[in-house]
Amino acid sequence: MSLSLTGCARFEDHPLTSVNIVALPGAIIGIGVAALGLLPLAYDIGAESDMLKPLAIAAIGALMLSVLLSLIATPRVYFVMRTFKK
């Protein structure tokens, strides 16, 4: 059994592949639908959308940040903590 450069015995053990392959389609669809729904408000399209423009921009940014944290940061932190445990 050969170890890769990251110390994982198998490809599936790497934190950015094992979790993301399962979670990526759902996360992308979820953020895509929410962001597409908020785009008309973010571009100031529609009646009285000037009041909701900052809310739409903040919501789109929060959605992107949550996807980054859940798909990249959390598996990386779990992987680091698991290697320190060994």
N, C-alpha and C positions, 0 to 999 in steps of 0.2 A: 504494500500500500504506500503510495507516494503522497506526500503533502504538498499542497500548493504554496505559493508565496505568502498567503494570508494565514496559513496554518490550518486550513480546513481540509479534512480528509476527502470530502466529496464536494461536488459542485453545488449540491442542494444545501450544504451546510453554510454557505456564504450568506451573510445577512442581507445583501442587496439582491439576491436572486431567489432564495426560497420563499420569502414573505411576499415580495413584490410580484411574482408571477401569479400568485393567487389573488392578491388584493388590487392589483393595478387596473384591470378592466372596470371593476365596480367604482373605484375612486375616480377614474377619468370620466366615466359616464356621469357620476354624481356631480362632480365639479363642472362638467361641461353643460349639463342641463341648468344648473343654478346660475352659472355665469352667462349663458345665453339668455336666460330670463331677465337678468339684470342689465344686460347691454343697452336696451332702449333707454333705461333710466340714466345709465352712465353717460350716454351720448346726448342727453338732454332732448330726447324725442318724446313727444306726447304732451298732453296738457298738464300743467303744474309739475313738471318733472324737474324744474330748476331747484325745488326745495329738497327733492329726494336724491339729487345727483351725488352729494357727498356720502350719503348712506350707501348707495349702490357701489361706489368706488371702494369704500371701506369693506363692504361685504365681499366683493370680488377678491380683494387682497387677502382677506381673512380665509377665504376658501382655498386660495393658492397656498397660503402658509400652512394651513392644516394638512393639505395633501403632502407638502414637503416634509412636514414633521412626522406624519404618520407613515410615510413610505420610505423615508431616507433616515431621519434622525433616530426614530424609535428602534428599528432593527439594528442600526449601528451601535447604539448604546447597549442594547441587549447582548450583542455579540461581544462587545468589550467587557461587559460585566461577566459574561459566561466564561471568557478566557481568563479573567482574573480569579474566578472561582476555582478553576483547575489548578 
